[in-house]
Amino acid sequence: MSDYKGIQYLRNKLNTKRERIRTRYEYYEMKKAAKDLGISTPEEMKWFKTVLGWCGKAVDSLADRLIFREFENDNFNLNQIYQLNNPDILFDGSILSALISSCCFIYIVEDAIGFPRLQVINGMNATGIIDPITGMLKEGYAVLERDNNENVIQEAYFVAGRTDYLRKDEKDTDSRDNVAPYPLLVPVIYRPDDKRPFGHSRISRACMSIVDSAMRTVKRSEISAEFFSFPQKYLLGLSNDVEINKWQASISSLLMITRDEDGNYPTIGQFQQQSMSPHMEQLKTFAALFAGETGLTLDDLGFVTDNPSSNEAIKAAHETLRLTARKAQRSFSTGFLNAGYLAACIRDQFEYKREQIYLTKAVWEPIFEPDATMLSMIGDGAVKINQAVPGYFKGDNLRKLTGIDQSGLNP
């Protein structure tokens, strides 16, 4: 116990990270308003807010391509554990949460009949001390329930072989022992490194800064559109005792002004109409910067640049996104495998060694689904390779390339 930091240390650690992660979620959910520089916005339009969904697009474009299929060489039957824990929600929720907050956690608990139940907890409600070698936690802390005011109702403290549950309205701690050699809180991390073992968010500081600038550009364009729609006019030399309905003068197709008693009439003019082009060019520049930061294209952000592309052209344009997805698959695979390993310990009530699952590998669906042309190219290539190396391509590795099941045929 002397090696543990303790629950109070982890509470403080979580509180220091919550605001940073909350900001990422606000950008993802388009609830974050850009700071008004107070230069070009009239006082009457200070209330006007704009939003852009680029941060959400950056996250979803990657999350939607990361489709976990199964574990191969599944010696401990981890696939069954995940199949009985609503895998469509569990995997997608884990991936999405990890991309936004850099790290999410899979919480494992034993149900009434002794079977492990898995639940995703986002980075705003869990933290821990990580073992950089295994990717497991040495100790962990999670908030399991909050009230409407974000106050903690129930929390849990995780160490190897034990989970402590604490409720706000109860003084006693509910301690539950288990056979797992690690805490039953497993991190799923996006792009970890030695400096930041809990990873990096897909919504980087650069993404947030570019979106702020783009939102201000959209706001300025909306303000300019008011003057673009109704160009400002002026009257010179109008008598003080003449009253003119300004709104009627703006929309009327014929405006009649008579001479005064001295035979003079006012001079009517119109200011030069504002152009929307500078705003559109600036917005496109920010879109190009955001696309370069996230591996997207201008087409992804709503700026149509070319005719519909083939599958190969789409893959070539998204090469950075493909490499990013490959990296994410590797780090997420470790998290899912670790969670399955601890769940197997709970299911079998036996303390397996982490080294025993080294043969089990995570399998993902192809990042880009091949079209008919690509399928034909894969088929031709497989035939030629099998002629050179008989039996090299079979049903299992062809499915990894195409994402198409064998429909009952033997590999």
N, C-alpha and C positions, 0 to 999 in steps of 0.2 A: 504493500500500500504506500510505502514511503516514496516510491518512484512515480506515483501518480500526481498530476497537477491539482486534481480536485475539481469538484463541480463549480465552485465559485470562480475559479480561474477560467473555466470554459464558458460560464455565463458572461463574464466580462469580455472574453474573446469574441463571442457571438455578437454582443452589443456593438462592438467596434466595426463589425462587418455588415450589419443589417442595413444601414443607410446606403452604403455603396451598392448593395444588391437591390434594394428598393428602387434606387434611381434607374438601374438597368430595366427593371420591370416596368417602370413608368414610361421609358422610351419604347419598350416593346409593345405596351398596351396603348401607346399614343396618348398618354395622359400628362406628359411633360411639356410645359409651355416654354418656348424660347424666351430668353431675357430680351426685353425691349431696350434698345440703346437710347431711346428718347430723342432721336434726331429728326426722323422723317414722319413720325406718327402724330397726327393732330390730336389734341386733347380729347376731342369728341369720339375718337376711335381707339382710345387706350384699352377699352374692354375687348376689342376684337382679337381673337386668338386663332392661330392656324396650327394644323397638325400634319405630319407626314408619316407614312407607314414604312419608311425605308429600313429602319432597324428591325421591325417585325419581318420584313421581307428577307433581310440578311439571315435571320435566325431560321425562319420557316423554309427558305430555299435549301438550306443544309439539312435541317431536321427531317424534311420530307423525303430526302434521298437516303437517309440512314435507316434501313429496314432490317432489323435483326430477324434471322430465320430460325436457327437452332444451334445446338452444340453437336459437333461430330466427335467420334470416339468417346461417347458419353458413358464412361464406366460407372458413374455414380447416379445415373438417371436424373440428371439435373433438368432435362427437358420436361419431365413429368412435373417437377416442382413448379416450374414457371407456367406450364399449361394450366395448372390448378390455381394459379394466382393472377388470372385475367391478364395474359401477356400483352394483348393489344394496347391496354391502358398503361401497364407497368413499363414496358420498354419505351413507348412513345413519350410518356410523361417524364421518364428519367432523362431521355435524350434532350427534350425541349428544356427542361429545368437546368440541366448541366450547361447547355449552350448559353443560356441567359445569365446564370449566376456563377458560371465557371465550375461549379461543383454541386451535385445533389447527393442525397444519401438514401440507401435502401435499408429500411428498418425491418428487422426480422423478429417475429414474436411467435411463440408457440400457442396454438389454439387449444380448445378443450380436449381434443382427442390426440394431441401431441404432434400435429402436422404444422410445419412452418407456414406462417402468413407473411407476405412481403408487402411493404408499403413505401411509397416514394415520399421523401421529405425534402423540400427545397432548401437552398443554401441560407435563406433568411431564418430558418428555424432549427439548424443543426450545425455542429462543428465538432472538432476533435483534434487529437494529436496523432499525426499519421506516421506510419512506418514506411519510409521511402523505398525499402527493398520489396516488400510484399504488396504495398498499396492498401494494406489494412490499417485500421486504427489501433493505437495502443490504449486509448480511452476515448470515449465520445459523450456528447451531450446533445439532447434534442428536446425541443418544445413540441409536445404532442397535441396540445389544445390551447387555444386562446379565446378570450371573450371578444365582444364587438369593439372594445376599445384597445385591442392588441395586448391586453394584460395576460400574463401566463396563468393558466388554470392547472395544466398538468405538464410535467416535465420528466425526463428520464436521464439517468446517468449510467453509462455503459462501461464495463471493464470486462476483461477475460473471465468467463465463467459466471458472470452475475450482471443483472440489470436491476437498478434501483428506480422505483417509480415514486414521484412526489406530487401531491395535490395541494393546491393552495388552501383548501378548506380542511386539510387533515395534517396533523402534526407528525404522525408516524410515517416512516418510509416503508414502502412495500418492496422488499428485496426478493428477487426470484433467481435461483441458481440455474445454470445450464451447463451443458458439456462442451460448448464451443470454446476453442482455444483463443479466440479473438472476440472483441466486443461485437454484439449483434447490431452494429450500425456500420454499413459499408459505403465508402465514398465512390461515386461515379464521376470521374474528372475529365474535363475538356482541356487538352493541351497543357499538361503539367510539365514543370521543369524543376531543377534543383533550387532555384530561388523562390519559386511559387509552386510548392508541391500540390496545392489545391487548385492549380490551373489558372486559365485566363478566360474571361468572358468573350463570347462572340461579338458582343456590343462593346467595342473598344472605346477609349477616350476619343480617338480620331473620328469614329462613327458618330458619337454624340455631338462633337464639335461641328462636323459637317452638316448634320441634320439641323442643328440650331441655326446655322447660317442659312440653310435652305428654307427653313420656316420663316425667317425674317424676310427673305427674298419674296416668298409667296405673299406675305402680309403687305409688303410694299407694293407688289403688283396689284393686289386687291384695292389698295388705297388709290393707286394711279388709275385703276380702271374706272373709278367714279368720275375722274376728270376726263378720262378718255371717252366715256359714254356721253358726257355733257360738257363740251369744251367751254371754258370761261369766256364770257363776253364783257364788253365794257361800253359805257356811254360817257362821252365828254361834252361838257357844255349844257347839261340838262338843268332846267330851271328848278330852284329849290321847292317850289310849290306844286310840282308835278309828281304824282304818285303812280308807280308802275308795279304791277304784280310780277315779281321776279320769276315765280314758277311758270306762270302763263307765258312770260317772255321767253323762257328757256325751251318750251315745247311747242310753241306756236310756229306754224309754217309761214305766217304772214304777220309782221309786226308793223303797226301804223303809228307814227309819231308826227303830230302836226307842228307847224311853225309857231313860234311865240308871237307876241304882239309886235315885236320889232322885226319880224320876218326871218328870224334865225331858227335853225334846227340843230339838234345835237349830232355829234359825230359818233357813229356806231362802228365798233370793231370787235375782233375776236382774237384771243391769245392763241399762239400756236398749239395745235393739238398734241398731247403727249403720246409717245410711242411706247408700246408694250414690249418691243423687241429687246431692249437692254435687260429687262427682268427675265425674259425667257432664256436669253443667252447665259446670264449669270446662273440661273437655276440649272441649266444643262451642264455648266461647268462644275457645279457642286455634285450633280449626279455622276459625272465622270470620275470625280475624286472619290465618291462613295463606292462606285463600282470597282475602282482599283483597290480600295481598301478591303473589300469583302469578297472579291473574286466573282462578282456578278457582271452583267453586261447592261448597257443602256436600255436594251429591250426589256430586261427584267424590271427596270425602274420606270417603265412607261414611256420611254422615248424610242419610237420605232425608227430603226436605222436601215433596214434592209427587208428584202422579201423573206418569206418563211424559209428556214434553213433545213437542211437534211440532218439526220442524226449525227453524222460525222462532224458537220459544221458546228452543231450545238456543243458537242463534246470538245471540239477544239477551242471554241470561245470560252468554255467553262473549265479550262485545264487547271487553273488555280483552285477552283471550287472542287474539282475532282481530287486533287492532292490533299486539300483540306479535309475532305470527307474520308479519305483513306487514313489520315492521321487520327481523326476522331474515332474511326472504327477500332483502331488498335487500342486506344486508351479506354474506350467504353467496354471493349471486350474483357479487359482485366477486371473492371468493376463488376460486370455481370457474372463473371466466373467466380470472383471472390464471394459474392452474395450467394450464388448457388452452392458453393462449397460449404459455407457456414449453415445454410439451410439444410443441406444433406446431413450435417452433424446433428442438427436438431431432430430431423426426421428419424434417423437411425439410432439416436441416443448413444452416439459413439464419437470419440474425439479422433477424427481422421487427421492425418498429417497433410499440410498444404502441398507438399511435394508429390502426393499421390495423384493429383489431378493434372499433372503436367502434360498428359497426352490429350486432354480435352481441349478442343479449339472452338472458338466462336465462328459461325458462318453467317455472312451477310448477303442480302440480295444485291444484284449489280447496281452500282450508283446511277448508271444511265441505262434505261431499258432499251434494248436494241430494236430497231425497226426492221422491216422486211429485207432491206438491202444489207444491213449489218448481219442479220441471221444467215443470209446466203453466203456472205464472206466468211463467217465463222465456220459454216458447214464445209465450204471448200477447203479452208485451212485445216480443219480437223481431219478430213479425208487424206490430204497430202501428208500430214504429220503421221497419221496412223499407217500410211504406206511405208514411211521411212522407219518408224518405231511402232511396230504392231501393238495395239492395245493401249497406246499412250493416252488417248482420249476415250473416256467412257462416260456413262450417264452422269456421274457425280460431278466431275470437273467441267463437263459441258454445261451443267445447270448453273455452276458458278459464273460462267460467262454469259449465259442467256437469261437466267432467272426462270426458265420454263421447266416444270416438273416432267418426269418421265411418264406420267399417267399409268403407273402400275407396271411398267416394264422393268426387268431386272437390269442392274448396271453392268 
